């Protein structure tokens, strides 16, 4: 799309980030994995196989935030030779899931207890994989979590000429409610584009608190 091409040209993002909910629905049954018989502590270290992370042809990491271990397809994203899947997990992610990723030679980074510590995970992506820019294309929960942690530099809104409505329709930023000490994230307008088919692209930078 025009948005992807423009952001690629402006920032050359090293990673594209999605939440597991964008790939696996809550109602979808999970693939059963064999229990891990070894020491679980052995799995709770970053797994960065050299034959993958050392591949100079990889230009973008297809990053999945998946502390619960729901994405169990073994998908590696290698249909595009310039990309590869990377999982972000936590110290409490299921052992059988981490063992599965290792058996499939799928890299993962460990950060946080219970949930992925997004700030720490992004620091690891920079330090260990050289990722300077991430494009988050997940749903409202991932976008909301990144927003509340002050990890969003730019917001790109794409409006399509359709109305959905409904009380259960996800919001753009399904974030925790603001606390009395917090303020709304202020935005600075950058530019807008109106396409011939009625799509509207609005681009904003976030203003640090």
C-alpha positions in Angstrom: 0.0 0.0 0.0 1.0 3.7 -0.3 1.4 3.8 3.5 3.7 0.9 3.7 5.8 2.1 0.8 6.1 5.6 2.3 7.0 4.3 5.8 9.6 1.9 4.3 11.1 4.8 2.3 11.2 7.2 5.3 12.3 4.8 8.0 13.5 1.5 6.6 11.9 -0.4 9.6 13.9 -3.4 10.8 10.8 -5.1 12.3 7.1 -5.4 11.8 5.2 -6.2 15.1 1.9 -7.9 15.7 0.1 -9.3 18.8 -0.7 -13.0 18.8 -4.4 -12.0 18.7 -4.0 -10.8 15.2 -2.9 -14.3 14.1 -4.8 -16.6 16.5 -8.3 -15.9 17.8 -9.2 -16.6 21.4 -11.7 -19.2 20.4 -9.3 -21.1 18.2 -8.1 -24.4 19.7 -4.3 -24.5 20.3 -2.1 -27.1 18.8 -1.1 -29.6 21.5 2.6 -29.8 22.1 4.5 -32.6 24.0 5.5 -31.6 27.5 9.1 -30.5 28.0 11.0 -33.0 30.1 14.1 -31.0 30.8 14.9 -28.1 33.1 12.5 -25.1 32.2 15.2 -22.6 33.2 17.3 -23.8 30.2 14.5 -22.4 27.9 14.2 -19.0 29.5 17.2 -17.5 27.9 17.1 -15.6 24.5 17.2 -18.0 21.6 19.1 -16.5 18.7 20.4 -19.3 16.4 23.4 -18.0 14.5 22.3 -19.5 11.2 19.2 -17.3 11.3 20.3 -14.1 13.1 23.6 -14.1 11.2 21.9 -14.3 7.8 22.9 -11.0 6.1 19.9 -11.3 3.7 17.3 -10.8 6.5 16.2 -7.2 6.5 13.0 -7.4 8.5 11.9 -9.4 11.6 8.2 -10.4 11.6 7.8 -10.0 15.3 5.0 -11.6 17.3 4.3 -10.6 20.9 3.2 -14.0 22.4 3.7 -14.5 26.1 1.0 -17.1 26.3 2.5 -19.2 23.5 -0.5 -19.2 21.2 1.2 -19.1 17.8 2.2 -22.7 17.3 2.1 -23.1 13.6 5.8 -23.0 13.1 5.5 -20.1 10.6 8.9 -18.6 9.8 8.0 -16.0 7.3 10.6 -17.2 4.9 8.5 -17.0 1.8 10.1 -13.6 1.6 13.8 -14.3 1.7 14.5 -10.9 3.3 12.3 -11.6 6.4 12.1 -14.1 9.3 9.8 -14.6 12.3 10.8 -13.5 15.8 8.8 -14.2 18.9 8.7 -12.0 22.0 8.0 -14.1 25.1 8.1 -13.8 28.9 9.7 -15.7 31.8 6.3 -17.4 32.3 5.7 -18.5 28.8 4.8 -22.2 28.5 7.9 -24.5 28.5 6.4 -26.7 25.8 6.0 -23.6 23.5 9.5 -22.4 24.0 10.9 -25.9 23.3 8.8 -26.0 20.2 10.3 -22.7 19.0 13.8 -24.1 19.6 13.0 -27.3 17.7 11.7 -25.3 14.8 14.8 -23.0 14.9 12.6 -19.9 15.4 14.3 -17.1 17.3 12.8 -15.6 20.5 13.7 -12.9 23.0 12.7 -13.2 26.7 11.6 -10.2 28.7 9.2 -9.6 31.6 7.2 -11.7 34.0 3.8 -12.8 33.0 3.5 -10.4 30.1 6.2 -9.3 27.7 8.0 -6.2 28.9 7.8 -4.3 25.6 10.3 -1.6 26.5 12.9 -4.2 27.5 12.1 -6.3 24.4 12.6 -3.3 22.1 16.0 -2.6 23.8 17.0 -6.2 23.1 15.9 -6.0 19.5 18.2 -3.0 19.1 21.1 -4.4 21.0 21.1 -7.9 19.6 19.5 -7.6 16.2 20.3 -4.0 15.2 16.6 -3.0 14.9 16.3 0.8 15.1 12.6 1.2 13.9 9.6 -1.0 14.4 6.2 -0.7 12.7 3.5 -2.0 14.9 0.5 -3.2 12.9 -1.3 -5.2 15.6 -4.7 -4.6 17.1 -5.9 -2.2 19.7 -4.3 -4.1 22.7 -0.8 -4.1 21.4 -1.1 -0.5 20.2 -2.6 0.6 23.5 0.2 -1.1 25.5 2.9 0.6 23.4 1.1 3.9 23.7 0.8 3.7 27.5 4.5 2.8 27.9 5.5 5.8 25.8 6.9 3.7 23.0 5.1 5.3 20.1 6.8 8.0 18.1 4.4 8.2 15.2 0.7 7.4 14.7 -0.7 6.5 11.3 -4.4 6.4 11.0 -6.1 4.9 7.9 -9.8 5.5 7.5 -11.7 3.3 5.0 -15.1 4.4 3.8 -17.1 1.8 5.9 -18.9 2.0 9.2 -19.0 -1.0 11.5 -20.3 0.1 14.9 -21.1 -2.4 17.6 -20.4 -2.4 21.3 -17.7 -5.0 21.0 -15.8 -3.4 18.0 -12.2 -3.0 19.1 -10.8 0.5 19.6 -7.7 1.8 17.9 -5.9 1.9 21.2 -7.4 -0.6 23.6 -5.2 0.7 26.5 -5.7 0.6 30.2 -7.7 3.6 31.5 -5.7 6.7 32.3 -4.7 7.1 35.9 -5.2 10.5 37.7 -1.5 11.1 37.2 -1.6 10.4 33.5 -2.6 12.7 30.6 -3.8 11.9 27.1 -1.1 11.5 24.5 -0.8 14.7 22.5 -0.2 14.5 18.8 1.4 16.9 16.3 -0.1 16.8 12.8 2.4 15.8 10.0 0.4 15.3 6.9 -2.8 13.8 5.3 -3.6 12.0 2.1 -7.0 11.4 0.5 -7.1 8.5 -2.0 -9.4 8.3 -5.0 -11.2 5.3 -3.4 -12.1 7.3 -0.4 -9.4 6.1 2.0 -7.9 8.8 4.2 -4.4 8.6 5.7 -3.6 10.8 8.7 -0.1 11.0 10.0 0.9 12.4 13.5 3.9 12.5 15.7 3.5 12.0 19.4 4.5 14.8 21.7 6.4 13.6 24.8 4.8 14.3 28.1 
